[in-house]
Amino acid sequence: MTQNEQIKAHLKSGKRITAIEALDLFHCFRLSARIKDLKEEGLKIDKTTIQRGEKHFAEYYLPELVAN
């Protein structure tokens, strides 16, 4: 299974993902590139920017799987 397929399955299961999680789970060093690939395939992916102290990072998710 490719990194794109793994990340897509992860997101479709209702989970969110950050770059550090992608590295740990899928050995993916360039999550933003994989997200771009998936968006080009037509997948609607949103992101939230998380701040911890002075660090900022993106957390990606599928908005249709987020409860209102």
Contacts in CASP RR format, 6 or more apart in sequence:
PFRMAT RR
TARGET T0000
AUTHOR 0000-0000-0000
METHOD contacts of the structure
MODEL  1
MTQNEQIKAHLKSGKRITAIEALDLFHCFRLSARIKDLKEEGLKIDKTTI
QRGEKHFAEYYLPELVAN
1 9 0 8 1.000
3 22 0 8 1.000
3 26 0 8 1.000
3 27 0 8 1.000
3 28 0 8 1.000
3 34 0 8 1.000
4 34 0 8 1.000
4 37 0 8 1.000
4 38 0 8 1.000
4 41 0 8 1.000
6 25 0 8 1.000
6 26 0 8 1.000
6 28 0 8 1.000
7 17 0 8 1.000
7 22 0 8 1.000
7 26 0 8 1.000
7 28 0 8 1.000
7 31 0 8 1.000
7 34 0 8 1.000
7 35 0 8 1.000
7 38 0 8 1.000
8 38 0 8 1.000
8 43 0 8 1.000
10 17 0 8 1.000
10 25 0 8 1.000
10 26 0 8 1.000
11 17 0 8 1.000
11 38 0 8 1.000
11 43 0 8 1.000
11 45 0 8 1.000
11 60 0 8 1.000
11 61 0 8 1.000
11 62 0 8 1.000
11 65 0 8 1.000
12 62 0 8 1.000
12 65 0 8 1.000
14 61 0 8 1.000
14 62 0 8 1.000
14 65 0 8 1.000
15 61 0 8 1.000
16 48 0 8 1.000
16 59 0 8 1.000
16 60 0 8 1.000
16 61 0 8 1.000
17 25 0 8 1.000
17 31 0 8 1.000
17 59 0 8 1.000
17 60 0 8 1.000
17 61 0 8 1.000
18 31 0 8 1.000
18 50 0 8 1.000
18 57 0 8 1.000
18 58 0 8 1.000
18 59 0 8 1.000
18 60 0 8 1.000
19 31 0 8 1.000
19 32 0 8 1.000
19 57 0 8 1.000
19 58 0 8 1.000
20 57 0 8 1.000
22 28 0 8 1.000
22 31 0 8 1.000
22 34 0 8 1.000
23 29 0 8 1.000
23 31 0 8 1.000
28 34 0 8 1.000
31 58 0 8 1.000
31 60 0 8 1.000
32 58 0 8 1.000
35 45 0 8 1.000
35 47 0 8 1.000
35 60 0 8 1.000
38 45 0 8 1.000
39 45 0 8 1.000
43 62 0 8 1.000
44 62 0 8 1.000
44 63 0 8 1.000
44 64 0 8 1.000
45 60 0 8 1.000
45 61 0 8 1.000
45 62 0 8 1.000
46 60 0 8 1.000
46 61 0 8 1.000
46 62 0 8 1.000
46 63 0 8 1.000
47 58 0 8 1.000
47 59 0 8 1.000
47 60 0 8 1.000
47 61 0 8 1.000
48 58 0 8 1.000
48 59 0 8 1.000
48 61 0 8 1.000
49 56 0 8 1.000
49 57 0 8 1.000
49 58 0 8 1.000
49 59 0 8 1.000
50 56 0 8 1.000
50 57 0 8 1.000
50 58 0 8 1.000
50 59 0 8 1.000
END
